[in-house]
Amino acid sequence: MKHQKYEIFGELSSGQILPFILIACCFALWGFTNDMTPVMVSTFSKVFHLSTFEGSMVTIANYLGYLVMAIPAAILISKYNFKAGVLMGLGIYAVGALLFLPAKFIGNFSPFLGAYFTMTCGLALLETCCHPMVYCMGSESTGIRRLNLVQTFNAIGAVIGMFITRNVIQDGISPIPTAVRLRMPVKQFEVIKDHDLTVLIQPYILISAIAILLLVLIRIQNMKVFNDDKETGSLRQEISELLKNVNYRESVVAQFFYVGAQVCCWAYIIQYGMRIFMAEGIAEKEAELIAQKYNIAAMVAFAVFRFIFTWLLRYFSADRLLAVMAIVAIVLTCGTILFTDRNGLYCLIAISACMSLMFATIYGMGLRGMGKDVKLASAGMTMAVFGGAVFPAIQAVIIDSHITLLGMSSVNLSFIVPVICFVVVAVFGHRGYVRHHILGVV
């Protein structure tokens, strides 16, 4: 029984199941955080009187840590091991979440951006470590399948985050509409703002405690992973070798565009839905709550289809499946642009189902044949997550322009940004299939 392999866990042995589950809980942590953040854009905008672009600074701060921390994370785990990186990542994440408390007492927008940045420095460490750690827990042939399986925990964390956002934050903050807040006397506005910030920070204090508990559990657990030896080679030489790898270069670019598409589709689903419901005559507060239900539906679709795609990967090549789902996502995003009623929201939910395959599959395709370079390769893939800051900011500029075309609002038109992103993903999937399955090279 000690050496029994479990197919459901990507052919892991019985002794690797508990470590796998503990690391999977880390995936739930950043699913919780990253998928709450898009909703917080509209919340912060209301609380601090921000434009859509100013509110998008939350998203930029939330993803900037990935760009800054990925290479230091790779150096850390190369010098020590995956486990050390995970423990440090959890520690930094917990500190960042706790920083929401002093940010609330300061009462300004900027300290919250600092808290988000600190949290995502921890998340960057976690993602740089956890993805290759899961990939290297078993054979490379089942690595992509394991990554898609463990990403279901990410989706579960996202659903929990959406649920808490809906039932704790959005139900808890003052229902006073934005237009009324703008006309309030300063003292009255400050009272409302203090109340709203008190509600807003509660989930982050809770998640910091969960991160500390997980840190303790992982610290006492033995983690057996392949390709986890200390590196002694030159960092410059390793980077040079990686940059010569066409598949790896393209995977980083594809991941950059994919994460941009994902955040675009989720960051502005609330604004998209509110515009539709308010046009139907629904009050702002109620429209926001209804739009959030659609957001939760998108997260549920994302979670459910993770399991479906993990099963499908047993029968279809990851490359081909990725290309097909990217093409479907392009069609659905065009529907989001063209429809000016609830059909556009249904398209957004369906896009989430398509996206559930993409991140882990692109990541796994990028790690193919990396061997001892898997740690540094993971850093590049983690840096690509910064696309989640770049493309939503571009989309915010389009929304703030208030342009219209053929009856389509600037919110609808802004979804041309994820269309372009999905095109890049589709091309990468097709080229990966040709390269790996037809030409027989990595």
C-alpha positions in Angstrom: 0.0 0.0 0.0 2.9 2.4 0.7 3.7 2.6 -3.1 0.2 2.5 -4.4 -0.5 5.1 -7.0 -3.7 7.1 -7.0 -4.9 8.1 -10.5 -7.3 10.8 -9.2 -4.2 12.6 -7.8 -2.2 12.4 -11.0 -0.6 9.1 -10.0 0.8 10.2 -6.7 1.7 7.7 -4.0 -0.2 7.4 -0.7 2.7 9.2 1.1 2.3 12.3 -1.2 -1.4 12.8 -0.7 -1.3 14.9 2.5 1.6 17.2 1.2 -0.4 17.6 -2.1 -3.5 18.7 -0.1 -1.6 21.1 2.0 0.0 22.7 -1.0 -3.4 22.7 -2.7 -4.7 24.8 0.2 -2.1 27.5 -0.8 -3.8 27.6 -4.2 -7.1 28.3 -2.4 -5.5 31.2 -0.6 -4.5 33.1 -3.8 -7.8 32.1 -5.4 -9.5 33.7 -2.5 -7.4 36.9 -2.6 -7.0 37.4 -6.4 -10.7 36.8 -7.1 -11.9 39.1 -4.3 -9.7 41.9 -5.6 -11.6 42.6 -8.9 -14.8 43.2 -6.8 -12.8 45.5 -4.5 -12.2 47.8 -7.4 -15.8 49.0 -7.4 -15.9 48.9 -3.6 -12.8 51.1 -3.1 -14.1 53.4 -5.9 -17.3 54.0 -4.0 -15.6 54.4 -0.5 -12.8 56.8 -1.7 -14.5 58.6 -4.6 -12.3 57.1 -7.3 -12.6 56.9 -11.1 -12.6 53.5 -12.7 -8.9 54.0 -13.6 -8.0 55.1 -10.1 -9.9 52.1 -8.7 -7.8 49.9 -11.1 -4.8 50.8 -9.0 -6.0 48.1 -6.6 -5.6 45.5 -9.4 -2.2 46.9 -10.3 -0.9 46.8 -6.7 -2.3 43.3 -6.4 -0.3 42.1 -9.3 2.8 44.2 -9.1 4.2 41.8 -6.4 4.3 39.1 -9.0 6.6 41.1 -11.3 8.9 42.2 -8.4 9.1 39.0 -6.4 9.2 36.2 -8.9 13.0 36.2 -9.6 14.0 36.6 -5.9 11.6 33.7 -5.2 13.3 31.5 -7.8 16.7 32.4 -6.3 15.5 31.5 -2.8 14.1 28.1 -3.8 17.2 27.4 -5.9 19.4 28.1 -2.8 17.2 26.2 -0.4 14.1 24.2 -1.5 10.5 24.5 -2.5 9.3 24.1 1.1 11.4 27.1 2.4 9.8 29.3 -0.3 6.3 28.2 0.6 6.9 29.0 4.3 8.3 32.4 3.5 5.5 33.1 1.1 2.8 32.3 3.6 4.6 34.5 6.2 4.7 37.5 3.9 1.1 36.9 2.8 -0.1 36.9 6.4 1.8 40.1 7.2 0.3 41.8 4.1 -3.3 40.8 5.1 -2.7 42.2 8.6 -1.6 45.5 7.1 -5.2 46.1 6.3 -5.8 46.9 10.0 -3.4 49.9 10.2 -4.5 51.0 6.7 -8.1 51.3 8.0 -7.0 53.5 10.9 -5.0 55.7 8.5 -8.1 56.0 6.4 -6.3 56.8 3.1 -6.4 54.8 -0.2 -2.6 54.5 -0.5 -1.9 52.2 2.5 -4.4 49.7 1.2 -2.4 49.6 -2.0 0.7 48.9 0.1 -1.1 46.1 1.9 -2.1 44.5 -1.4 1.4 44.8 -2.8 2.8 43.1 0.3 0.3 40.3 0.1 1.1 39.6 -3.5 4.8 39.5 -2.8 3.9 36.6 -0.6 1.6 35.1 -3.3 4.4 35.5 -5.9 6.6 33.4 -3.7 3.8 30.8 -3.2 3.0 30.6 -6.9 6.7 30.4 -7.9 7.1 27.5 -5.5 3.7 25.6 -5.5 3.2 25.2 -9.3 6.5 23.5 -10.0 6.3 21.7 -6.6 3.0 20.0 -7.7 4.4 19.4 -11.2 7.5 17.7 -9.8 5.6 15.5 -7.2 5.2 12.8 -9.9 6.1 12.0 -13.5 6.2 14.8 -16.0 3.7 13.0 -18.2 0.9 13.6 -15.7 2.2 17.0 -14.6 -0.3 19.1 -16.5 -3.1 17.0 -15.2 -2.0 17.5 -11.6 -1.7 21.2 -12.1 -5.3 21.3 -13.4 -6.5 19.2 -10.5 -4.8 21.4 -7.9 -6.2 24.5 -9.6 -9.6 23.3 -8.6 -8.7 24.4 -5.1 -7.9 27.8 -6.5 -11.4 27.9 -8.0 -12.9 26.8 -4.7 -11.0 29.6 -2.9 -12.3 32.0 -5.5 -15.9 31.0 -4.9 -15.5 31.4 -1.2 -14.0 34.8 -1.8 -16.9 35.8 -4.0 -19.4 34.5 -1.3 -17.7 36.5 1.4 -17.5 39.6 -0.8 -21.2 39.3 -1.5 -22.4 38.5 2.1 -19.9 40.3 4.2 -18.6 43.3 2.3 -21.3 44.3 -0.2 -24.1 43.6 2.3 -22.2 45.2 5.1 -21.1 48.5 3.6 -23.5 51.5 3.5 -26.1 51.3 0.8 -25.8 55.0 0.1 -25.4 55.5 -3.7 -22.2 57.0 -5.1 -24.0 60.1 -6.3 -25.3 60.9 -2.8 -21.9 60.3 -1.3 -20.4 62.9 -3.6 -22.8 65.5 -2.1 -22.2 64.7 1.5 -20.5 67.1 4.0 -17.0 66.0 4.7 -17.6 64.9 8.3 -20.6 62.8 7.4 -18.7 61.2 4.5 -15.8 60.3 6.9 -18.2 58.5 9.2 -19.6 56.4 6.4 -16.1 55.7 5.1 -14.9 54.5 8.5 -17.9 52.2 8.8 -17.3 50.8 5.3 -13.5 50.3 5.9 -14.3 48.4 9.1 -16.4 46.0 7.1 -13.9 45.8 4.3 -10.9 44.6 6.3 -12.6 41.7 8.2 -12.0 39.0 5.6 -8.3 39.9 5.3 -7.8 39.6 9.1 -9.4 36.2 9.0 -7.3 35.0 6.0 -4.1 36.1 7.7 -4.9 33.7 10.6 -5.6 30.9 8.1 -2.3 31.5 6.4 -0.4 31.3 9.7 -2.2 28.0 10.5 -1.2 26.6 7.1 2.4 27.7 7.6 2.6 25.7 10.8 1.1 22.6 9.2 3.4 22.7 6.2 6.4 23.4 8.5 5.9 20.0 10.3 5.2 18.0 7.2 7.8 16.2 5.1 7.6 17.3 1.5 9.2 14.8 -1.1 9.6 16.5 -4.5 11.7 15.7 -7.5 14.1 18.3 -8.9 14.3 20.0 -5.5 18.1 20.0 -5.1 20.1 23.1 -4.4 21.3 24.8 -7.5 25.0 25.6 -8.0 25.0 26.9 -11.6 25.2 30.5 -12.8 21.9 32.4 -12.8 22.8 34.3 -15.9 23.5 31.0 -17.8 20.2 29.5 -16.7 18.3 32.6 -17.9 20.2 32.4 -21.2 19.2 28.8 -21.7 15.6 29.5 -20.9 15.4 32.4 -23.3 16.7 30.1 -26.1 13.7 27.8 -25.5 11.0 28.8 -28.0 8.2 26.9 -26.2 9.1 28.5 -22.9 9.3 32.0 -24.3 5.9 31.6 -26.0 4.3 30.2 -22.8 5.4 33.2 -20.8 3.9 35.5 -23.4 0.7 33.4 -23.5 0.4 33.4 -19.7 0.8 37.2 -19.6 -2.0 37.7 -22.1 -4.2 35.0 -20.5 -4.0 36.5 -16.9 -4.8 39.8 -18.5 -7.9 38.3 -20.1 -9.0 36.6 -16.9 -8.8 39.8 -14.8 -10.5 41.9 -17.4 -13.4 39.5 -17.6 -13.7 39.4 -13.8 -12.7 42.9 -12.7 -15.5 44.6 -14.7 -18.3 42.1 -14.5 -19.8 44.1 -11.7 -19.8 47.4 -13.7 -21.1 45.5 -16.8 -23.9 44.0 -14.8 -24.8 47.2 -13.0 -25.1 49.1 -16.3 -27.6 46.5 -17.6 -29.7 46.3 -14.4 -29.8 50.1 -13.8 -30.9 50.5 -17.4 -33.8 48.1 -16.4 -34.8 50.6 -13.7 -33.1 48.8 -10.7 -31.6 51.0 -8.0 -27.8 51.2 -7.8 -27.3 49.2 -4.6 -29.7 46.4 -5.7 -28.1 46.3 -9.2 -24.7 45.9 -7.6 -25.9 42.9 -5.5 -27.6 41.3 -8.5 -24.4 41.7 -10.6 -22.4 40.1 -7.8 -24.6 37.0 -8.1 -23.6 36.7 -11.7 -20.0 37.1 -10.6 -20.4 34.2 -8.2 -22.1 32.2 -11.0 -19.0 32.8 -13.1 -16.7 31.6 -10.3 -18.9 28.5 -9.8 -18.6 27.7 -13.5 -14.9 28.2 -13.3 -14.7 25.8 -10.4 -16.9 23.1 -11.9 -15.2 23.1 -15.3 -11.8 22.7 -13.6 -12.9 19.2 -12.7 -14.4 18.6 -16.1 -11.2 19.7 -17.9 -9.0 17.6 -15.6 -11.0 14.6 -16.7 -10.9 15.5 -20.4 -7.1 15.9 -20.2 -6.9 12.1 -19.8 -8.3 11.7 -23.4 -7.3 14.9 -25.3 -4.0 16.7 -25.7 -3.6 19.8 -23.5 -2.4 21.9 -26.4 -5.4 21.1 -28.7 -7.9 21.6 -25.9 -6.3 24.9 -25.0 -6.6 26.2 -28.5 -10.2 25.1 -28.9 -11.3 26.7 -25.6 -9.5 29.9 -26.5 -11.4 30.1 -29.7 -14.7 29.5 -27.9 -13.7 32.2 -25.4 -13.1 34.7 -28.3 -16.6 34.0 -29.7 -18.2 34.5 -26.3 -16.3 37.7 -25.6 -17.5 39.1 -28.9 -21.0 38.2 -27.6 -20.2 40.2 -24.4 -19.4 43.2 -26.7 -22.3 43.0 -29.0 -25.1 42.1 -26.5 -26.4 45.1 -24.5 -28.7 43.0 -22.2 -28.4 40.1 -19.9 -27.2 37.8 -22.7 -23.8 39.6 -22.4 -23.6 38.5 -18.7 -24.4 34.9 -19.8 -21.5 35.1 -22.2 -19.2 36.3 -19.4 -20.2 33.3 -17.2 -19.5 31.0 -20.1 -16.1 32.6 -20.7 -15.2 31.7 -17.1 -15.9 28.0 -17.9 -13.4 28.2 -20.8 -10.8 30.0 -18.8 -10.8 27.3 -16.1 -8.5 25.2 -18.3 -6.0 27.9 -19.3 -3.7 29.0 -16.6 -2.6 25.6 -15.4 -2.3 24.2 -18.9 -0.2 27.1 -20.1 2.0 26.8 -17.0 2.4 23.0 -17.5 3.2 23.4 -21.2 5.9 26.0 -20.3 7.6 23.6 -17.8 7.9 20.8 -20.3 11.4 19.4 -20.4 12.8 22.0 -18.0 14.4 19.4 -15.7 16.7 21.2 -13.2 15.7 24.6 -14.6 12.1 24.2 -13.5 12.5 26.6 -10.5 13.8 29.5 -12.6 11.3 28.7 -15.4 8.5 28.9 -12.8 9.7 32.5 -11.9 9.1 33.6 -15.5 5.6 32.1 -15.5 4.9 33.9 -12.2 6.1 37.2 -13.6 3.7 36.8 -16.4 0.8 37.1 -13.9 1.6 40.9 -14.1 -0.6 40.9 -17.2 -3.4 41.0 -14.7 -2.4 44.6 -13.9 -1.6 45.8 -17.4 -4.7 44.9 -19.5 -7.4 45.8 -16.9 -5.8 49.3 -16.7 -6.1 49.6 -20.5 -9.7 48.4 -20.3 -10.4 51.0 -17.5 -9.2 53.8 -19.8 -11.7 52.6 -22.5 -14.5 52.5 -19.9 -13.7 56.0 -18.6 -13.7 57.4 -22.1 -17.5 56.9 -22.2 -17.4 56.4 -26.0 -20.3 54.6 -27.7 -20.6 52.8 -31.0 -23.7 51.4 -32.6 -25.5 51.5 -29.3 -22.8 49.7 -27.5 -21.4 51.5 -24.3 -17.8 52.0 -23.4 -18.1 49.1 -20.9 -19.1 46.7 -23.8 -16.5 48.0 -26.1 -13.8 47.6 -23.5 -14.0 43.9 -23.8 -12.1 44.1 -27.1 -9.1 43.9 -24.7 -9.7 40.2 -23.6 -10.6 39.3 -27.2 -7.0 40.2 -28.2 -5.6 38.3 -25.2 -7.5 35.1 -26.1 -6.3 35.3 -29.7 -2.7 35.1 -28.4 -3.7 32.1 -26.2 -5.3 30.3 -29.1 -2.2 30.8 -31.3 0.0 29.5 -28.5 -2.1 26.4 -28.1 -2.1 25.6 -31.8 1.7 26.2 -32.1 2.3 24.0 -29.0 0.3 21.2 -30.6 2.2 21.4 -33.8 5.5 21.6 -32.1 4.9 18.8 -29.5 2.6 16.4 -31.3 3.5 16.8 -35.0 7.1 17.9 -35.1 7.9 15.9 -31.9 9.9 18.7 -30.2 9.3 20.5 -26.9 
